Amino acid sequence: MAKLSEEPLVAADAQVRNSTLGRYTEVGQGCSLLNTELGDYSYATRYCDFANTVIGKFSNIASFVRIGPTDHPLDRASLHHFMYRAASYWDDAEDETAFFEARAARVAHIGHDTWIGHGAIIKPEVTVGHGAVVAAGAIVTKDVAPYTIVAGGPAKVIRHRQPAEIADRLIGLGWWDWDHAALREALEDFRGLKAEAFLEKYGG
């Protein structure tokens, strides 16, 4: 793994459009980001596709994850994009601006310290809470509570990652907002302490 810095590390073939990347972030091979905020320390490995998405800090996103996939119009006579990408088909037609604006307004939110497994799909307007885990291949159509683990299609809760009391205390501690030096100072405790012991030491 390359040494990371405050400057985002973006693969040469990645496409990043109208997006912001935080400090110590990484965007891997073949990824596509559109209208996306990628929080500090978060990374996306190979061939991820994000649209209209806000991703918190310290999010761990595996390969081939799709967040915010757009929908085709189900209530019209046709599903096809000739309707809203009309300028690609006729010289005298314009694209349907309102359709694209409505798509962009349907934002997905991914919390801090989350793990999104290989090939997972998270639909528009879904919120994945802080500390949650989305299993590989899951299809997430509804909000995921903080510190829960979901799997399947549609995704359902498998278990809690942390008990509710510990989850609330971790959120209250908000270690993801610590500065880089404070994280380094606590590194051995992140490695060696269980969550409850960590909270006892750091006042959460």
C-alpha positions in Angstrom: 0.0 0.0 0.0 1.3 3.4 -0.9 2.0 5.9 1.9 -0.9 8.2 2.2 -0.9 12.0 2.9 -3.2 14.8 3.2 -3.5 14.9 -0.6 -6.0 12.3 -1.9 -4.5 9.4 -3.7 -6.5 8.8 -6.9 -5.8 6.0 -9.4 -4.9 7.2 -12.9 -8.0 5.6 -14.5 -10.4 6.7 -11.8 -13.1 9.3 -12.8 -13.8 11.9 -10.1 -16.5 14.5 -11.2 -18.0 17.3 -9.2 -16.7 15.6 -6.0 -14.7 16.4 -3.0 -12.0 14.2 -1.4 -10.9 14.6 2.2 -7.4 14.1 3.7 -5.7 10.7 3.6 -8.4 9.4 1.2 -7.8 6.9 -1.6 -9.8 6.2 -4.8 -8.8 3.0 -6.4 -8.5 1.6 -9.9 -11.5 2.0 -12.2 -13.6 3.9 -9.6 -16.2 6.5 -10.7 -17.3 9.3 -8.3 -20.0 11.7 -9.3 -21.5 14.4 -6.9 -19.7 12.6 -4.0 -18.1 13.7 -0.8 -15.5 11.3 0.5 -14.6 12.0 4.1 -11.1 12.0 5.7 -9.3 8.7 5.8 -12.0 6.9 3.8 -11.1 4.8 0.8 -12.7 3.0 -2.1 -10.9 0.0 -3.6 -11.2 -1.2 -7.2 -14.2 -0.4 -9.5 -16.5 1.3 -7.1 -19.3 3.5 -8.5 -20.7 6.3 -6.3 -23.3 8.9 -7.4 -24.9 11.6 -5.3 -23.3 10.3 -2.1 -22.0 11.7 1.2 -19.4 9.4 2.8 -18.2 10.0 6.3 -14.7 9.6 7.7 -12.8 6.3 8.1 -15.2 4.4 5.7 -13.8 1.1 4.4 -15.3 0.4 1.0 -14.5 -2.9 -0.8 -14.3 -3.4 -4.6 -17.3 -3.3 -7.0 -19.5 -1.4 -4.5 -22.2 0.8 -6.0 -23.8 3.6 -3.9 -26.6 5.7 -5.2 -27.4 3.9 -8.4 -29.9 5.9 -10.4 -33.4 4.7 -11.3 -35.2 4.7 -14.6 -38.7 6.2 -14.6 -41.2 3.5 -13.9 -44.3 5.7 -14.4 -43.8 6.7 -18.0 -44.6 5.0 -21.3 -40.9 4.0 -21.6 -38.0 3.3 -19.2 -35.3 4.2 -21.8 -33.0 7.2 -21.4 -33.8 8.6 -24.8 -36.3 10.7 -22.9 -33.9 12.5 -20.6 -30.7 12.1 -22.8 -32.5 13.3 -25.9 -29.7 15.5 -27.1 -27.7 12.3 -27.8 -30.4 11.2 -30.2 -31.7 14.3 -32.0 -30.0 17.5 -33.0 -33.1 19.6 -32.2 -33.8 18.0 -28.7 -32.5 19.0 -25.3 -31.7 16.8 -22.3 -34.3 16.8 -19.6 -32.7 19.0 -16.9 -35.3 18.5 -14.3 -34.9 14.7 -14.4 -31.2 15.0 -13.7 -31.8 17.5 -10.9 -34.2 15.2 -9.3 -31.7 12.3 -9.4 -28.9 14.5 -7.9 -31.2 15.4 -5.0 -31.6 11.8 -3.9 -28.5 11.6 -1.8 -27.2 8.5 0.0 -25.4 9.0 3.3 -22.7 6.6 4.6 -21.6 7.2 8.3 -18.2 7.3 9.9 -16.2 4.1 10.6 -18.3 2.0 8.2 -17.4 -1.1 6.2 -19.1 -1.8 2.9 -18.4 -5.3 1.6 -17.5 -6.4 -1.9 -20.2 -5.9 -4.5 -22.8 -4.3 -2.1 -25.4 -2.0 -3.6 -26.8 0.9 -1.5 -29.8 2.7 -3.1 -30.4 6.4 -3.3 -31.6 8.2 -0.2 -30.5 5.4 2.1 -28.5 6.3 5.3 -26.0 3.8 6.6 -25.3 4.7 10.3 -21.9 5.2 12.0 -20.1 2.0 12.7 -22.3 -0.1 10.5 -21.2 -3.1 8.4 -22.8 -3.9 5.0 -22.0 -7.5 4.0 -20.6 -8.5 0.6 -23.3 -8.6 -2.0 -26.0 -7.0 0.1 -28.6 -4.8 -1.5 -29.5 -2.0 0.9 -32.9 -0.4 0.2 -33.6 0.9 3.7 -31.7 2.8 6.4 -29.1 0.9 8.4 -28.9 1.7 12.1 -25.5 2.6 13.6 -23.3 -0.3 14.7 -25.5 -3.0 13.1 -24.4 -5.6 10.5 -26.7 -6.2 7.6 -26.7 -8.8 4.8 -28.8 -10.2 2.0 -31.1 -8.8 -0.7 -32.9 -6.8 0.5 -30.5 -6.4 3.4 -31.6 -7.3 6.9 -30.0 -7.0 10.3 -27.9 -10.0 11.1 -26.6 -8.8 14.5 -25.3 -5.7 16.3 -21.6 -4.9 15.9 -21.6 -3.3 19.4 -24.3 -3.3 22.1 -26.5 -0.2 22.0 -24.8 1.3 25.1 -21.3 0.9 23.7 -22.5 2.2 20.2 -24.0 5.3 21.8 -20.8 6.0 23.8 -18.6 5.5 20.7 -20.8 8.0 18.8 -20.5 10.4 21.7 -16.8 10.0 21.8 -16.5 10.8 18.1 -12.9 9.7 17.8 -13.2 10.1 14.0 -12.9 13.9 14.6 -9.6 13.6 16.4 -6.7 15.2 14.7 -3.9 13.1 13.0 -1.5 13.4 15.9 -4.1 12.3 18.5 -4.9 9.2 16.4 -1.2 8.3 16.3 -0.9 8.8 20.0 -3.9 6.4 20.6 -2.8 3.9 17.9 -1.7 1.2 20.3 -4.9 1.4 22.2 -7.0 1.2 19.0 -5.0 -2.0 18.3 -5.0 -3.5 21.7 -8.1 -2.5 23.6 -11.7 -3.7 23.2 -14.2 -1.0 22.6 -15.4 -0.8 26.2 -11.9 -0.5 27.6 -11.1 2.1 25.0 -14.1 4.1 26.0 -13.1 3.8 29.7 -9.6 5.2 28.9 -10.7 8.0 26.6 -13.7 9.2 28.5 -16.5 8.0 26.2 
